[in-house]
């Protein structure tokens, strides 16, 4: 961990802490960063699902699984 000095909007931090259920400003910032990273992962997963036509094996994978 790195210690740093930041200017933080206290109202936003308090609102985020309430939503995230975090007890300290440090925990709130850490949880918020994790949420941003996770949101990006979910967005990329949804894009892949849309691009590839859903979740599950492709037609080719199904054919291979069914063949002896």
C-alpha positions as CSV (number, residue, x, y, z in Angstrom):
1,X,0.0,0.0,0.0
2,X,1.1,3.5,-0.7
3,X,0.2,6.4,1.5
4,X,-0.9,9.6,-0.3
5,X,-2.7,12.9,0.2
6,X,-5.9,13.5,-1.6
7,X,-8.7,16.1,-1.8
8,X,-11.9,14.1,-1.3
9,X,-15.5,15.3,-1.6
10,X,-16.7,14.2,1.9
11,X,-20.3,14.0,0.9
12,X,-19.5,11.7,-2.0
13,X,-17.2,9.6,0.3
14,X,-19.9,9.3,2.9
15,X,-22.6,8.3,0.4
16,X,-20.2,5.7,-1.1
17,X,-19.3,4.4,2.3
18,X,-23.0,4.0,3.1
19,X,-23.6,2.1,-0.2
20,X,-20.5,0.0,0.2
21,X,-20.9,-0.6,3.9
22,X,-17.3,0.4,4.6
23,X,-16.2,1.8,8.0
24,X,-13.3,4.1,6.9
25,X,-12.4,6.4,4.1
26,X,-9.5,4.1,3.2
27,X,-11.8,1.1,3.0
28,X,-14.3,3.1,1.0
29,X,-11.8,4.2,-1.6
30,X,-10.4,0.7,-1.9
31,X,-13.9,-0.8,-2.2
32,X,-14.9,1.9,-4.8
33,X,-11.8,1.1,-6.9
34,X,-12.6,-2.6,-6.7
35,X,-16.2,-1.8,-7.9
36,X,-14.9,0.1,-10.9
37,X,-12.5,-2.8,-11.9
38,X,-15.3,-5.3,-11.4
39,X,-17.8,-3.2,-13.4
40,X,-15.3,-3.1,-16.3
41,X,-14.9,-6.9,-16.2
42,X,-18.7,-7.3,-16.2
43,X,-19.0,-4.9,-19.2
44,X,-16.3,-6.8,-21.1
45,X,-18.0,-10.1,-20.3
46,X,-21.4,-8.8,-21.6
47,X,-19.8,-7.5,-24.7
48,X,-18.2,-11.0,-25.3
49,X,-21.6,-12.7,-24.7
50,X,-23.3,-10.4,-27.2
51,X,-20.5,-10.8,-29.8
52,X,-20.4,-14.6,-29.5
53,X,-24.1,-15.1,-29.4
54,X,-24.6,-16.1,-25.8
55,X,-23.1,-18.3,-23.1
56,X,-22.2,-21.9,-23.6
57,X,-20.5,-24.0,-26.2
58,X,-20.4,-22.9,-29.8
59,X,-22.0,-25.0,-32.5
60,X,-18.6,-26.5,-33.3
61,X,-17.9,-27.4,-29.7
62,X,-21.4,-29.1,-29.5
63,X,-20.6,-31.1,-32.6
64,X,-17.2,-32.2,-31.1
65,X,-18.9,-33.1,-27.8
66,X,-21.5,-35.2,-29.5
67,X,-19.2,-37.1,-31.8
68,X,-17.8,-40.5,-30.5
